Amino acid sequence: MGNKRKTHSPQFKAKVALAAIQNEETAAQLASRFGVHPTMISTWKRQILDGAADIFDKSHRSRKQADTQTAELYRQIGQLKVENDFLARKLSS
């Protein structure tokens, strides 16, 4: 019998982590309420606390946008190079 792992959406993880940060319930109570293991709750809580500073870091956001734009430009360059090579071969035939 195969045991499948559950995958949770980022929204669900954030909801559980924020509930853990509020400290109104124990990890065991949250685990029971959300149906996940307490270790996962503490992991998600740690991840949200470690990444919280990035929300306010404008240079991080602009760096991420620049990386995304660079990747898109490299993709376009590659496509144009393939098209150019194809046309050059057809023209020389």
N, C-alpha and C positions, 0 to 999 in steps of 0.2 A: 504494500500500500504506500503510494507516494505521498509525502508530506509537502504541501505547497506553502510557500511563504506568502504572506499578505503584503501587498504594496499599498502604501498610503499616499494620498495626494499631499502636496506641499501645504495646501490650505488646512487639511486635517492635522498635520504635524504642528503647524503654527498654532492652531486652536488648542491642542493638547499642551504644547510647551507654554503658552501664555497662561493656561489654567494652572500649570505647575509653578510658574513664576509668582502667581498671586498668593500661593501658600495657604489657601483656604481649605485645602484637602490634602491628605497624605498621598504619597505616590501610590500606595496600595489602593486607596479609594479612587484615585484617578484611573488607575489601571482597570479596576472593576467597571467604572463608569464608561470608559472609552473602549474597553476590550483589547488593550495592548499590555505588554509586559512592562513592569515598573522600570526596568533597565532602559527600555526604549524611551520612556518618558524623560528620564534623567539625561539621556543622550541628546534628545531633541531640545531639552531645556538648555543644556550646555551649548549646543550649536547656535541657538537663537541669541544667547547672551554673548557668545564670542563674535557673532556677526552683526550685533546691534550697532556698533560704531560705524560700520560700512554704510549704513542707511544715511548717515549724515555726512559722509565723506564725498564731497563733490568730485574730487580728483579721481576717486575710485570709479564713480559712474562715468565720467568722461573717458577714462582709460578703457573701460569696458566697451563703451560706444565706439571708441577708436579701433579697438581690436576687432569688433564686429564689422566695422566699415572696411578695415584692412583685409579681412578674410573675404569679404564680398568683392573687393577690387581685385584680389589675386584670382578669384574664381573667374571674373570677367576677362582678365588678362589671359588666363589659360584657354578660355573658350575662343577668344579672338586669335590667339596663336594657332590653335588647331584649324580654325577657319582659314587663316592666312596661308598656312602650309598647304592645306587642301587646294585652295585657289592657285597657289604657285605651281603645284604639281599639274593641275589641269591646264594651266596656261602654257607650261613648257611642253606638254604633249603634242 
